Structures are given as C-alpha cells and as structure tokens.
Amino acid sequence: MRSGNPSLSDKTFTDVARSGEPMTLGGTVNKTAIMLALLMITSVFTWGTFFESGDPSSVVPYMWGGIIGGFIVALITIFKKTWAPVTAPIYALLEGLAIGGI
C-alpha cells in the first residue's frame, strides 16, 4: 500500500527500536487511561478557568497554546518515533488545553 503519509512509510515498522517487551492488552489499556487522565486534568483546568471568570477570552490563550503546541508535538512524534514515551504525555496535556478551551 502506497501512501504519502510520513508515518506510514516503508520504514515505519522496520526502524522501530525494540524494547524487548511485547505489547499487551493490559499495557495498552493502562497507557490509554494515563493519557486520558492527563487530557482530563488540563481540560478541566481550562473549563474551570472559563467558569471562574465567565469571559471566553480568558481561555483563548490556553486553547491556542494547546492547538499550536499539540500540532508541533504531533509532528515531532511522527518524525522522531523514539521520543514517543516523552512526547505522548505532553501531547495529551496540550490537547486537554485545546479541548477545554473549545
């Protein structure tokens, strides 16, 4: 299958560094839960900031910071897959800001 998507190139699955541990259902569920918790923390913070002030413009910097920062971190993760253990939680936090602001 040919694709112009850089995350689906021919080297995607051959250049991945092996950690020696196989992927398990439990590990996947745990990591998903952690990312969801991080996303919820920042989205609740942003949502709460809006309700404290009652002014939508008070959350606009958080929202745009989350959108732009999340995009940058997503690009970094696509091109540097070995950095994913660090960039995935950062992405979840930034997307929480974006979602809470929206």
N, CA, C and O atoms as CSV, one atom per row, in Angstrom:
chain,resi,resn,atom,element,x,y,z
A,1,MET,N,N,0.845,-1.180,0.000
A,1,MET,CA,C,0.000,0.000,0.000
A,1,MET,C,C,0.884,1.234,0.000
A,1,MET,O,O,1.749,1.376,0.865
A,2,ARG,N,N,0.683,2.115,-0.943
A,2,ARG,CA,C,1.474,3.336,-1.052
A,2,ARG,C,C,0.721,4.475,-0.391
A,2,ARG,O,O,-0.499,4.593,-0.507
A,3,SER,N,N,1.489,5.320,0.316
A,3,SER,CA,C,0.874,6.451,0.992
A,3,SER,C,C,1.880,7.589,1.055
A,3,SER,O,O,3.085,7.359,1.158
A,4,GLY,N,N,1.382,8.807,0.992
A,4,GLY,CA,C,2.232,9.981,1.146
A,4,GLY,C,C,2.391,10.378,2.606
A,4,GLY,O,O,3.126,11.314,2.921
A,5,ASN,N,N,1.712,9.681,3.485
A,5,ASN,CA,C,1.777,9.966,4.914
A,5,ASN,C,C,3.129,9.531,5.464
A,5,ASN,O,O,3.480,8.358,5.339
A,6,PRO,N,N,3.916,10.449,6.079
A,6,PRO,CA,C,5.242,10.067,6.575
A,6,PRO,C,C,5.195,9.037,7.701
A,6,PRO,O,O,6.175,8.327,7.925
A,7,SER,N,N,4.088,8.946,8.402
A,7,SER,CA,C,4.010,7.958,9.475
A,7,SER,C,C,3.689,6.563,8.945
A,7,SER,O,O,3.728,5.594,9.704
A,8,LEU,N,N,3.374,6.445,7.655
A,8,LEU,CA,C,3.075,5.147,7.055
A,8,LEU,C,C,4.049,4.803,5.931
A,8,LEU,O,O,3.660,4.162,4.954
A,9,SER,N,N,5.291,5.214,6.054
A,9,SER,CA,C,6.283,4.921,5.027
A,9,SER,C,C,6.725,3.467,5.129
A,9,SER,O,O,6.326,2.752,6.048
A,10,ASP,N,N,7.550,3.035,4.184
A,10,ASP,CA,C,8.025,1.652,4.175
A,10,ASP,C,C,8.876,1.328,5.406
A,10,ASP,O,O,8.913,0.181,5.852
A,11,LYS,N,N,9.560,2.337,5.953
A,11,LYS,CA,C,10.438,2.109,7.105
A,11,LYS,C,C,9.712,2.149,8.439
A,11,LYS,O,O,10.340,1.922,9.474
A,12,THR,N,N,8.437,2.423,8.455
A,12,THR,CA,C,7.697,2.628,9.703
A,12,THR,C,C,7.858,1.468,10.663
A,12,THR,O,O,8.134,1.679,11.844
A,13,PHE,N,N,7.694,0.265,10.187
A,13,PHE,CA,C,7.697,-0.882,11.077
A,13,PHE,C,C,9.039,-1.600,11.123
A,13,PHE,O,O,9.215,-2.507,11.936
A,14,THR,N,N,9.986,-1.221,10.277
A,14,THR,CA,C,11.289,-1.870,10.313
A,14,THR,C,C,12.303,-1.092,11.134
A,14,THR,O,O,13.250,-1.688,11.648
A,15,ASP,N,N,12.139,0.222,11.275
A,15,ASP,CA,C,13.093,1.042,12.008
A,15,ASP,C,C,12.718,1.275,13.462
A,15,ASP,O,O,13.405,2.021,14.160
A,16,VAL,N,N,11.656,0.662,13.928
A,16,VAL,CA,C,11.217,0.882,15.300
A,16,VAL,C,C,12.167,0.144,16.243
A,16,VAL,O,O,12.427,-1.048,16.079
A,17,ALA,N,N,12.673,0.873,17.225
A,17,ALA,CA,C,13.571,0.254,18.204
A,17,ALA,C,C,12.766,-0.699,19.082
A,17,ALA,O,O,11.693,-0.349,19.572
A,18,ARG,N,N,13.277,-1.870,19.269
A,18,ARG,CA,C,12.590,-2.882,20.072
A,18,ARG,C,C,13.039,-2.756,21.523
A,18,ARG,O,O,14.236,-2.737,21.807
A,19,SER,N,N,12.082,-2.669,22.433
A,19,SER,CA,C,12.416,-2.560,23.852
A,19,SER,C,C,12.559,-3.918,24.504
A,19,SER,O,O,13.009,-4.009,25.647
A,20,GLY,N,N,12.189,-4.969,23.807
A,20,GLY,CA,C,12.289,-6.305,24.354
A,20,GLY,C,C,11.013,-6.777,25.012
A,20,GLY,O,O,10.862,-7.968,25.286
A,21,GLU,N,N,10.094,-5.869,25.268
A,21,GLU,CA,C,8.834,-6.244,25.895
A,21,GLU,C,C,7.731,-6.228,24.849
A,21,GLU,O,O,7.590,-5.252,24.112
A,22,PRO,N,N,6.947,-7.298,24.778
A,22,PRO,CA,C,5.846,-7.316,23.802
A,22,PRO,C,C,4.690,-6.426,24.258
A,22,PRO,O,O,4.506,-6.180,25.450
A,23,MET,N,N,3.931,-5.959,23.297
A,23,MET,CA,C,2.749,-5.160,23.593
A,23,MET,C,C,1.666,-6.074,24.155
A,23,MET,O,O,1.388,-7.137,23.599
A,24,THR,N,N,1.060,-5.655,25.260
A,24,THR,CA,C,-0.010,-6.439,25.868
A,24,THR,C,C,-1.284,-5.609,25.945
A,24,THR,O,O,-1.238,-4.381,25.877
A,25,LEU,N,N,-2.403,-6.274,26.083
A,25,LEU,CA,C,-3.669,-5.577,26.214
A,25,LEU,C,C,-3.691,-4.743,27.489
A,25,LEU,O,O,-4.163,-3.606,27.483
A,26,GLY,N,N,-3.185,-5.303,28.576
A,26,GLY,CA,C,-3.146,-4.577,29.848
A,26,GLY,C,C,-2.289,-3.324,29.775
A,26,GLY,O,O,-2.670,-2.277,30.298
A,27,GLY,N,N,-1.129,-3.427,29.129
A,27,GLY,CA,C,-0.260,-2.258,28.979
A,27,GLY,C,C,-0.905,-1.182,28.133
A,27,GLY,O,O,-0.778,0.007,28.426
A,28,THR,N,N,-1.598,-1.596,27.082
A,28,THR,CA,C,-2.287,-0.643,26.214
A,28,THR,C,C,-3.402,0.072,26.962
A,28,THR,O,O,-3.557,1.288,26.843
A,29,VAL,N,N,-4.175,-0.679,27.728
A,29,VAL,CA,C,-5.267,-0.086,28.499
A,29,VAL,C,C,-4.712,0.880,29.544
A,29,VAL,O,O,-5.258,1.968,29.727
A,30,ASN,N,N,-3.644,0.499,30.225
A,30,ASN,CA,C,-3.054,1.372,31.241
A,30,ASN,C,C,-2.524,2.667,30.645
A,30,ASN,O,O,-2.757,3.741,31.201
A,31,LYS,N,N,-1.824,2.586,29.536
A,31,LYS,CA,C,-1.282,3.791,28.911
A,31,LYS,C,C,-2.397,4.678,28.367
A,31,LYS,O,O,-2.306,5.904,28.435
A,32,THR,N,N,-3.436,4.067,27.835
A,32,THR,CA,C,-4.584,4.837,27.360
A,32,THR,C,C,-5.261,5.565,28.515
A,32,THR,O,O,-5.646,6.726,28.383
A,33,ALA,N,N,-5.403,4.885,29.640
A,33,ALA,CA,C,-6.020,5.506,30.816
A,33,ALA,C,C,-5.179,6.659,31.340
A,33,ALA,O,O,-5.723,7.685,31.749
A,34,ILE,N,N,-3.870,6.504,31.332
A,34,ILE,CA,C,-2.985,7.581,31.792
A,34,ILE,C,C,-3.108,8.796,30.877
A,34,ILE,O,O,-3.208,9.927,31.354
A,35,MET,N,N,-3.101,8.563,29.562
A,35,MET,CA,C,-3.229,9.677,28.616
A,35,MET,C,C,-4.580,10.365,28.757
A,35,MET,O,O,-4.661,11.592,28.687
A,36,LEU,N,N,-5.637,9.589,28.955
A,36,LEU,CA,C,-6.964,10.173,29.138
A,36,LEU,C,C,-7.021,10.989,30.425
A,36,LEU,O,O,-7.640,12.053,30.454
A,37,ALA,N,N,-6.387,10.507,31.483
A,37,ALA,CA,C,-6.355,11.255,32.749
A,37,ALA,C,C,-5.597,12.570,32.580
A,37,ALA,O,O,-6.033,13.603,33.088
A,38,LEU,N,N,-4.475,12.542,31.877
A,38,LEU,CA,C,-3.720,13.779,31.636
A,38,LEU,C,C,-4.549,14.768,30.817
A,38,LEU,O,O,-4.574,15.963,31.114
A,39,LEU,N,N,-5.225,14.265,29.788
A,39,LEU,CA,C,-6.081,15.123,28.974
A,39,LEU,C,C,-7.190,15.738,29.820
A,39,LEU,O,O,-7.484,16.926,29.689
A,40,MET,N,N,-7.803,14.942,30.679
A,40,MET,CA,C,-8.903,15.437,31.517
A,40,MET,C,C,-8.431,16.489,32.520
A,40,MET,O,O,-9.152,17.449,32.791
A,41,ILE,N,N,-7.238,16.319,33.069
A,41,ILE,CA,C,-6.714,17.282,34.046
A,41,ILE,C,C,-6.628,18.673,33.428
A,41,ILE,O,O,-7.118,19.645,34.004
A,42,THR,N,N,-5.999,18.767,32.247
A,42,THR,CA,C,-5.843,20.091,31.645
A,42,THR,C,C,-7.153,20.615,31.050
A,42,THR,O,O,-7.373,21.826,31.037
A,43,SER,N,N,-8.016,19.740,30.564
A,43,SER,CA,C,-9.287,20.241,30.027
A,43,SER,C,C,-10.193,20.748,31.150
A,43,SER,O,O,-10.889,21.749,30.979
A,44,VAL,N,N,-10.190,20.071,32.282
A,44,VAL,CA,C,-10.983,20.540,33.425
A,44,VAL,C,C,-10.422,21.858,33.953
A,44,VAL,O,O,-11.180,22.738,34.363
A,45,PHE,N,N,-9.097,21.997,33.945
A,45,PHE,CA,C,-8.481,23.263,34.363
A,45,PHE,C,C,-8.943,24.405,33.464
A,45,PHE,O,O,-9.348,25.461,33.951
A,46,THR,N,N,-8.881,24.190,32.144
A,46,THR,CA,C,-9.275,25.236,31.203
A,46,THR,C,C,-10.761,25.543,31.315
A,46,THR,O,O,-11.164,26.706,31.301
A,47,TRP,N,N,-11.564,24.509,31.425
A,47,TRP,CA,C,-13.017,24.690,31.558
A,47,TRP,C,C,-13.335,25.433,32.845
A,47,TRP,O,O,-14.192,26.317,32.857
A,48,GLY,N,N,-12.655,25.083,33.926
A,48,GLY,CA,C,-12.862,25.756,35.212
A,48,GLY,C,C,-12.445,27.209,35.172
A,48,GLY,O,O,-13.075,28.055,35.806
A,49,THR,N,N,-11.391,27.505,34.436
A,49,THR,CA,C,-10.947,28.897,34.292
A,49,THR,C,C,-12.035,29.732,33.625
A,49,THR,O,O,-12.281,30.874,34.015
A,50,PHE,N,N,-12.678,29.156,32.625
A,50,PHE,CA,C,-13.773,29.872,31.970
A,50,PHE,C,C,-14.915,30.133,32.950
A,50,PHE,O,O,-15.445,31.243,32.992
A,51,PHE,N,N,-15.298,29.134,33.733
A,51,PHE,CA,C,-16.434,29.313,34.643
A,51,PHE,C,C,-16.120,30.249,35.798
A,51,PHE,O,O,-17.028,30.879,36.339
A,52,GLU,N,N,-14.856,30.355,36.187
A,52,GLU,CA,C,-14.495,31.314,37.235
A,52,GLU,C,C,-14.610,32.744,36.741
A,52,GLU,O,O,-15.095,33.618,37.461
A,53,SER,N,N,-14.167,32.984,35.519
A,53,SER,CA,C,-14.167,34.350,35.006
A,53,SER,C,C,-15.459,34.691,34.266
A,53,SER,O,O,-15.887,35.845,34.283
A,54,GLY,N,N,-16.078,33.720,33.626
A,54,GLY,CA,C,-17.269,33.977,32.829
A,54,GLY,C,C,-16.970,34.665,31.516
A,54,GLY,O,O,-17.886,35.047,30.788
A,55,ASP,N,N,-15.696,34.825,31.208
A,55,ASP,CA,C,-15.280,35.523,29.995
A,55,ASP,C,C,-14.573,34.537,29.066
A,55,ASP,O,O,-13.537,33.988,29.441
A,56,PRO,N,N,-15.099,34.298,27.876
A,56,PRO,CA,C,-14.453,33.350,26.962
A,56,PRO,C,C,-13.028,33.735,26.581
A,56,PRO,O,O,-12.202,32.867,26.295
A,57,SER,N,N,-12.739,35.035,26.575
A,57,SER,CA,C,-11.391,35.455,26.187
A,57,SER,C,C,-10.336,35.052,27.219
A,57,SER,O,O,-9.141,35.130,26.934
A,58,SER,N,N,-10.753,34.627,28.402
A,58,SER,CA,C,-9.785,34.221,29.414
A,58,SER,C,C,-9.168,32.861,29.108
A,58,SER,O,O,-8.097,32.547,29.628
A,59,VAL,N,N,-9.819,32.045,28.274
A,59,VAL,CA,C,-9.279,30.729,27.948
A,59,VAL,C,C,-8.692,30.651,26.543
A,59,VAL,O,O,-8.139,29.620,26.161
A,60,VAL,N,N,-8.804,31.718,25.781
A,60,VAL,CA,C,-8.296,31.709,24.411
A,60,VAL,C,C,-6.789,31.441,24.361
A,60,VAL,O,O,-6.362,30.655,23.516
A,61,PRO,N,N,-5.953,32.054,25.225
A,61,PRO,CA,C,-4.518,31.721,25.170
A,61,PRO,C,C,-4.233,30.249,25.469
A,61,PRO,O,O,-3.346,29.657,24.854
A,62,TYR,N,N,-4.971,29.654,26.401
A,62,TYR,CA,C,-4.799,28.231,26.689
A,62,TYR,C,C,-5.188,27.384,25.489
A,62,TYR,O,O,-4.499,26.428,25.134
A,63,MET,N,N,-6.312,27.754,24.865
A,63,MET,CA,C,-6.808,26.997,23.726
A,63,MET,C,C,-5.816,27.036,22.564
A,63,MET,O,O,-5.467,25.995,22.008
A,64,TRP,N,N,-5.367,28.226,22.201
A,64,TRP,CA,C,-4.430,28.342,21.082
A,64,TRP,C,C,-3.074,27.740,21.410
A,64,TRP,O,O,-2.420,27.162,20.542
A,65,GLY,N,N,-2.652,27.874,22.661
A,65,GLY,CA,C,-1.407,27.225,23.074
A,65,GLY,C,C,-1.506,25.716,22.940
A,65,GLY,O,O,-0.555,25.061,22.514
A,66,GLY,N,N,-2.659,25.163,23.305
A,66,GLY,CA,C,-2.872,23.728,23.167
A,66,GLY,C,C,-2.945,23.279,21.723
A,66,GLY,O,O,-2.404,22.231,21.369
A,67,ILE,N,N,-3.607,24.061,20.885
A,67,ILE,CA,C,-3.744,23.692,19.477
A,67,ILE,C,C,-2.393,23.737,18.772
A,67,ILE,O,O,-1.997,22.777,18.112
A,68,ILE,N,N,-1.695,24.846,18.913
A,68,ILE,CA,C,-0.414,25.000,18.217
A,68,ILE,C,C,0.645,24.080,18.827
A,68,ILE,O,O,1.394,23.425,18.102
A,69,GLY,N,N,0.707,24.031,20.152
A,69,GLY,CA,C,1.676,23.157,20.808
A,69,GLY,C,C,1.415,21.692,20.502
A,69,GLY,O,O,2.353,20.929,20.272
A,70,GLY,N,N,0.142,21.290,20.497
A,70,GLY,CA,C,-0.203,19.912,20.168
A,70,GLY,C,C,0.188,19.551,18.747
A,70,GLY,O,O,0.649,18.439,18.490
A,71,PHE,N,N,0.006,20.482,17.825
A,71,PHE,CA,C,0.395,20.237,16.440
A,71,PHE,C,C,1.905,20.044,16.325
A,71,PHE,O,O,2.369,19.142,15.627
A,72,ILE,N,N,2.666,20.893,17.010
A,72,ILE,CA,C,4.126,20.790,16.966
A,72,ILE,C,C,4.594,19.473,17.580
A,72,ILE,O,O,5.453,18.794,17.017
A,73,VAL,N,N,4.031,19.113,18.730
A,73,VAL,CA,C,4.427,17.861,19.383
A,73,VAL,C,C,4.018,16.661,18.534
A,73,VAL,O,O,4.742,15.666,18.491
A,74,ALA,N,N,2.872,16.734,17.859
A,74,ALA,CA,C,2.461,15.641,16.971
A,74,ALA,C,C,3.450,15.471,15.825
A,74,ALA,O,O,3.798,14.344,15.472
A,75,LEU,N,N,3.905,16.572,15.244
A,75,LEU,CA,C,4.896,16.486,14.170
A,75,LEU,C,C,6.210,15.897,14.677
A,75,LEU,O,O,6.832,15.082,13.996
A,76,ILE,N,N,6.625,16.307,15.859
A,76,ILE,CA,C,7.850,15.753,16.436
A,76,ILE,C,C,7.707,14.244,16.630
A,76,ILE,O,O,8.630,13.486,16.332
A,77,THR,N,N,6.561,13.817,17.123
A,77,THR,CA,C,6.332,12.395,17.366
A,77,THR,C,C,6.311,11.601,16.064
A,77,THR,O,O,6.792,10.469,16.026
A,78,ILE,N,N,5.766,12.175,15.003
A,78,ILE,CA,C,5.725,11.485,13.713
A,78,ILE,C,C,7.130,11.251,13.177
A,78,ILE,O,O,7.429,10.169,12.673
A,79,PHE,N,N,7.997,12.258,13.282
A,79,PHE,CA,C,9.314,12.143,12.687
A,79,PHE,C,C,10.361,11.553,13.629
A,79,PHE,O,O,11.382,11.056,13.156
A,80,LYS,N,N,10.147,11.589,14.927
A,80,LYS,CA,C,11.063,11.001,15.905
A,80,LYS,C,C,10.278,10.015,16.772
A,80,LYS,O,O,9.937,10.324,17.913
A,81,LYS,N,N,9.997,8.849,16.239
A,81,LYS,CA,C,9.153,7.877,16.933
A,81,LYS,C,C,9.756,7.413,18.255
A,81,LYS,O,O,9.020,7.024,19.162
A,82,THR,N,N,11.059,7.446,18.378
A,82,THR,CA,C,11.699,7.009,19.627
A,82,THR,C,C,11.436,7.981,20.767
A,82,THR,O,O,11.643,7.629,21.928
A,83,TRP,N,N,10.990,9.178,20.469
A,83,TRP,CA,C,10.678,10.173,21.503
A,83,TRP,C,C,9.254,10.037,22.021
A,83,TRP,O,O,8.863,10.778,22.922
A,84,ALA,N,N,8.475,9.118,21.484
A,84,ALA,CA,C,7.059,8.984,21.827
A,84,ALA,C,C,6.791,8.794,23.322
A,84,ALA,O,O,5.792,9.321,23.811
A,85,PRO,N,N,7.628,8.070,24.076
A,85,PRO,CA,C,7.337,7.957,25.509
A,85,PRO,C,C,7.349,9.307,26.235
A,85,PRO,O,O,6.715,9.447,27.280
A,86,VAL,N,N,8.051,10.284,25.701
A,86,VAL,CA,C,8.092,11.621,26.303
A,86,VAL,C,C,7.044,12.533,25.681
A,86,VAL,O,O,6.376,13.291,26.383
A,87,THR,N,N,6.902,12.457,24.360
A,87,THR,CA,C,6.014,13.399,23.679
A,87,THR,C,C,4.530,13.035,23.805
A,87,THR,O,O,3.679,13.920,23.712
A,88,ALA,N,N,4.206,11.777,24.009
A,88,ALA,CA,C,2.793,11.387,24.125
A,88,ALA,C,C,2.108,12.036,25.328
A,88,ALA,O,O,1.009,12.567,25.166
A,89,PRO,N,N,2.705,12.020,26.535
A,89,PRO,CA,C,2.052,12.717,27.652
A,89,PRO,C,C,1.966,14.232,27.443
A,89,PRO,O,O,0.983,14.862,27.833
A,90,ILE,N,N,2.993,14.809,26.829
A,90,ILE,CA,C,2.964,16.248,26.552
A,90,ILE,C,C,1.828,16.560,25.581
A,90,ILE,O,O,1.103,17.540,25.756
A,91,TYR,N,N,1.678,15.717,24.554
A,91,TYR,CA,C,0.589,15.899,23.593
A,91,TYR,C,C,-0.771,15.801,24.284
A,91,TYR,O,O,-1.666,16.597,24.002
A,92,ALA,N,N,-0.929,14.843,25.177
A,92,ALA,CA,C,-2.204,14.683,25.883
A,92,ALA,C,C,-2.518,15.926,26.720
A,92,ALA,O,O,-3.663,16.376,26.756
A,93,LEU,N,N,-1.514,16.476,27.385
A,93,LEU,CA,C,-1.730,17.685,28.192
A,93,LEU,C,C,-2.121,18.871,27.312
A,93,LEU,O,O,-3.038,19.621,27.645
A,94,LEU,N,N,-1.426,19.037,26.193
A,94,LEU,CA,C,-1.728,20.158,25.298
A,94,LEU,C,C,-3.102,20.013,24.648
A,94,LEU,O,O,-3.825,20.999,24.506
A,95,GLU,N,N,-3.462,18.817,24.261
A,95,GLU,CA,C,-4.790,18.609,23.673
A,95,GLU,C,C,-5.891,18.832,24.694
A,95,GLU,O,O,-6.991,19.247,24.331
A,96,GLY,N,N,-5.620,18.567,25.954
A,96,GLY,CA,C,-6.581,18.874,27.001
A,96,GLY,C,C,-6.855,20.368,27.087
A,96,GLY,O,O,-7.996,20.791,27.275
A,97,LEU,N,N,-5.795,21.166,26.948
A,97,LEU,CA,C,-5.979,22.623,26.914
A,97,LEU,C,C,-6.858,23.036,25.741
A,97,LEU,O,O,-7.749,23.874,25.879
A,98,ALA,N,N,-6.592,22.433,24.584
A,98,ALA,CA,C,-7.371,22.775,23.390
A,98,ALA,C,C,-8.837,22.364,23.551
A,98,ALA,O,O,-9.741,23.147,23.262
A,99,ILE,N,N,-9.061,21.156,24.005
A,99,ILE,CA,C,-10.436,20.662,24.141
A,99,ILE,C,C,-11.196,21.444,25.220
A,99,ILE,O,O,-12.365,21.783,25.037
A,100,GLY,N,N,-10.537,21.722,26.328
A,100,GLY,CA,C,-11.190,22.507,27.381
A,100,GLY,C,C,-11.547,23.907,26.921
A,100,GLY,O,O,-12.576,24.451,27.320
A,101,GLY,N,N,-10.697,24.496,26.080
A,101,GLY,CA,C,-10.964,25.826,25.557
A,101,GLY,C,C,-12.076,25.846,24.534
A,101,GLY,O,O,-12.852,26.799,24.460
A,102,ILE,N,N,-12.148,24.804,23.757
A,102,ILE,CA,C,-13.196,24.733,22.715
A,102,ILE,C,C,-14.535,24.496,23.372
A,102,ILE,O,O,-15.552,24.403,22.685
